[in-house]
């Protein structure tokens, strides 16, 4: 990777950034008319680059030509099944999964509870991750061209490359994608918007602050600036921000007045700014993002899955002029889809970066499952995702399910639909996406706006159980429960089949306050999880989380 030249000004850097974003976006768009050719080129590069690795030799990849032979040579695996090869990499063996030595490992919590460890090589960054990363911000550059011109115009709540990072036993960084320091990786131009802002690097005395305090310190410093855009990517972060401001505003106002940050006298006192914020809080009893940053125009975030329920309600908190634009879709395993101008959600598959295969969502993922290529998908259907790329992943089931919502050229446009997983007490096989669509439809049918939901197999094993946060607490949930039951029958054929003979009872609905979900988010961050890792989950088997969320609520039976 090459280091970008030094720029004479922020304006010059912004123009170079704009050109790079549009260049990568143009390349990605150009591949959409012929995804088969793009995918063939990706596979050829994977095989040529890594065919002579230990993994490649074990699977005969050097002699493989074409997707069909690749599928016959390599079974589908979950991330945890790559552990034997990863252990050899961590022990210092070279050429195990990749011909290049990994410079870092991407981490995130796995579906089964294990910590992921995805190799990150220079070739993966150059050929796969960075083109996706730049192209994903094309909408921002096109629709909000002033934001890249000022270092303090964007509050980046997604990336935090200077946060404390873990390491592997071999001493290499074991980080989330949001912690990657592109400047150290030799791609200074890729340093994310907002990551040169005054709050992006905390004072040395505060640099080791835990995730919860780190959130406060960055917000406190940003409150002195004219922030115009917020990058959250994980929408749970955007949902938590108004609650954080409500919790912290007295401390924040006091520190702005005194010129302190975390108790350190390192900023000029600003009693005028403190008084303005105090007056805004007095009018409403709290501070909203719109009060702190009245010129907010952009929230960049994933806007599907659970966030479809609560993002509409955030507009009042963030301001009338806010545009909510979709963030690029990806995971620790690799890029998936890039937002396209004119589409409110989802994105086109990044067919020039990764090799994608798909399995219908109603089918189980097996090592030798038949898979579909991108051009074979059907609009309106949901699919499991299987990814391969030059960074050392081979037919990895990422445990995400996507829905095809259209096509650009011959390439599918997909939305993140849900995590892999089922609720089933009588063979009904209900997915998170079934629940989300049923909850939204039940809310619309009863006039009750839903903001959050958790769902599980009921503790009495004869029914399902839902904790539902309504925008306005309903006097009774009886009508909602009946509507939810009806919509689940419509969404999930297995649920309807179990309900007809009475094998499965009507679901049990608990009406809970929105604050219950916020408190659970806060608890996890206070306990040391980075906010980017604390994501919305519909299916939660953690009895402790259910006890905490349901605490103090009433259930209508």
Secondary structure, DSSP 8 states (H G I E B T S, - for coil): -------SSHHHHHHHHHHHHHHHHHHHHHTGGGHHHHHHHHHHHHHHHHTTSHHHHHTTGGG--SHHHHHHHS--EEGGGGHHHHHHHHTT-SSSS-SS--SEEE--B-TTS-B--EEE-HHHIIIIIHHHHHHTTHHHHHH-TTGGG-TTSEEESS--TTS--EE-TTS-EEE-GGG--TTTTT-GGGS-TTTTSTTTS--GGGTT--HHHHHHHHHHHHTTS---EEEEESHHHHHHHHHHHHHHHHHHHHHHHHTEETTEE-S---HHHHHHHHHHHHHHSS--HHHH-TT--EEEE--STTHHHHHHHHHHHH-TT-EEEE--EEETTEEEEE--TT-SS-EEE-TTTSEEEEEETTS---TT---B-GGG--TT-EEEEEEEETTTEEEEEEEEEEEEEEEETTEEEEEEEEES--B-SSS--B-HHHHHHHHHHHHHHHT--EEEEEEEE-TTSSSEEEEEEESS--S--HHHHHHHHHHHHHH-HHHHHHHHTTSS---EEEEE-HHHHHHHHHHHHHTT--GGG----SB---HHHHHHHHTT-EEE-
